[in-house]
Amino acid sequence: MEDEDYEYQRALQFDRRISRMPVLQHLTQILIDELEAGARDKILDVGTGTGRLGIALSSVVSGGVIVGIDPDRGMLRVAREKISERKLQNFSVVQGVAESLPFPSEVFDAACLLLSFHHFSVHERAVAEICRVLRAGGQVLSVDPILEKPADEAEERLNRLIEKAFKFAHGPTFRFFTEAELRGLYEGAGFAVERCQVLSFPFRWRKIEEVPMGAHWLQAYELLLEDAPSLVELFERKYFTFRERFGELVVHGEMKWVLVKAVKT
Ligand SMILES: C[S@@+](CC[C@H](N)C(=O)[O-])C[C@H]1O[C@@H](n2cnc3c(N)ncnc32)[C@H](O)[C@@H]1O
């Protein structure tokens, strides 16, 4: 088991890094706007991390409750510190995983997943659990990065190599989904999907720290240079180009997320 202080330092760094990325503030606001939360709602934030979404929601559901869940002790410690600094009464966090939610059935009005779905280990199980803890008519809102659906063998191979690079950092169960796969997972668990919308954001020669998962995208690029140079041009066309400018590595390209909005039937 990792040292608790190491996990805490890593979570602090994560929190600082993501709070400097305007695109993530933008995605958070899109999710909140789509949520249509009532002031007294009970909301579950699955994969809450350092509590960014829960904190933003706490004033939206001022008479309700937000519960964040995450397996990472360091993330939860940072979230608890932020909750305490801001004296928030209606947001709390617990340790656990999406695949086995420690809550009774049908207790939440809504569940949110902000950039967490692709980290889960058993995705079907997680969606089934989220469905179980929602009341009938309850909403699930998810924003998650995607890879584009491969159109041919080269694109399929490219996607596999990108995932391979991300697995080095996040472990063997890490995977990206396509828009259609996400829709199918929610429908298969008993949700009616109201919206499944691709959100694209361009990055015009930005520093790597400004691009979500920028370091991992660079690892994917380096893996391709080494193992499959013939796919580099395709990668640059569909995802990112890395160049050194004035002694600094910069990124140009586009990244895509999917917003899923679904209702428990
Ligand atoms: C990229 S972070 C996003 C955190 C937060 N939602 C945000 O937007 O700032 C992904 C989070 O998912 C959590 N996570 C990983 N596996 C999980 C699982 N099986 N169940 C719930 N959360 C999980 C990680 O610990 C991490 O905090």
The ligand as a Gaussian input file, in Angstrom:
#p B3LYP/6-31G(d) Opt

LIG

0 1
 C       -9.358000      12.512000     -13.168000
 S       -9.937000      12.287000     -11.544000
 C      -11.380000      13.319000     -11.542000
 C      -11.713000      13.843000     -10.169000
 C      -12.869000      14.832000     -10.095000
 N      -14.111000      14.262000     -10.557000
 C      -12.551000      16.097000     -10.862000
 O      -13.095000      16.308000     -11.958000
 O      -11.728000      16.871000     -10.378000
 C      -10.603000      10.648000     -11.535000
 C      -11.010000      10.159000     -10.142000
 O      -11.653000       8.885000     -10.247000
 C      -11.294000       8.149000      -9.101000
 N      -11.551000       6.712000      -9.303000
 C      -10.727000       5.798000      -9.847000
 N      -11.295000       4.581000      -9.822000
 C      -12.513000       4.726000      -9.250000
 C      -13.595000       3.830000      -8.944000
 N      -13.508000       2.538000      -9.252000
 N      -14.693000       4.334000      -8.350000
 C      -14.786000       5.655000      -8.065000
 N      -13.802000       6.557000      -8.340000
 C      -12.685000       6.093000      -8.917000
 C       -9.830000       8.479000      -8.907000
 O       -9.360000       8.154000      -7.605000
 C       -9.830000       9.970000      -9.196000
 O       -9.996000      10.724000      -8.034000

